[in-house]
Amino acid sequence: MEEIEVVSTACLVFTLCMFSAGIPDCWKMWRTRTTQNVPFLPFLVTCINNLTWLYYGLWKQDSTLITVNAVGAVLQSICIFTYLVASKQKSRPMSQIFVGVVYLTALYLYLTVVITSRTVLVDRLGLAGAGITMLMYASPMMELVPNFPGIISSIVRLYFFWRYPVGKVA
């Protein structure tokens, strides 16, 4: 086996393990029929990530990318389905799914209607994949976004406490 094949196989195994990380949460949601303490967005963004890289793999004719992202998309779709079945509040996840479908549709239309060069298409698709991958890793922290003003004000208060300690008047 050549070095590139070893690296490719190792990447495939580790990436599949990463995409399988949500399975315990899925199992818990299925058993308890609740989504308590399980965020939805990481499942959705990871699925969008998988679909983007799957499309890229198809254009590049890369069997490793195709395999890992097809399996990842199926696993994430199962997690999304399980979340929707277990969730009592469906409007928020459904609206997030809608936004994801709009994004994927817009990306597809941009790549197939606007872009005329295969090379540029593959480059732009790779760039879109890289951006979605960054969002995928940030998605667990996106639950903090609604409280972003609270985070900023806390940082400002900490600065003032540091800058003007108790008992020390400027």
FENWO-V972997 format. One line per field, one symbol per residue. ss: DSSP state (H for helix, E for strand, C for the rest). psi: psi as a letter, one per 20 degrees, with the letter a starting at -180 (. if undefined). burial: b if it has 24 or more other C-alpha atoms within 12 Angstrom, else e. Layout:
ss: ???
psi: ???
burial: ???
This chain:
ss: CCHHHHHHHHHHHHHHHHHHHHHHHHHHHHHHCCCCCCCCHHHHHHHHHHHHHHHHHHHHCCHHHHHHHHHHHHHHHHHHHHHHHHCCCCHHHHHHHHHHHHHHHHHHHHHHHHCCCHHHHHHHHHHHHHHHHHHHHHHHHHHHHHHHHHHHHHHHHHHHHHHCCCCCCC
psi: prghhgggggggghghgghihighgggggggikqjpjoqhghgghhgggghghggghghilohgggghhggghgghhgggggghghphoigghhhhggggggghgggggghhggpipgggggghghggggghgghghihhiihighkghhgghhggghghhghmqpiop.
burial: eeeeeeeeeeebeebbeebbebbebbeebbeeeebeebbbbbbbbbbbbbbbbbbbbebeeeebbbbbbbbbbbbbbbbbbbbbebbeeeeebeeebeebeeebeebeeebeeeeeeeeebbebbbebbeebeeebeebeeeeeeeeeeeeeeeeeeeeeeeeeeeeeee
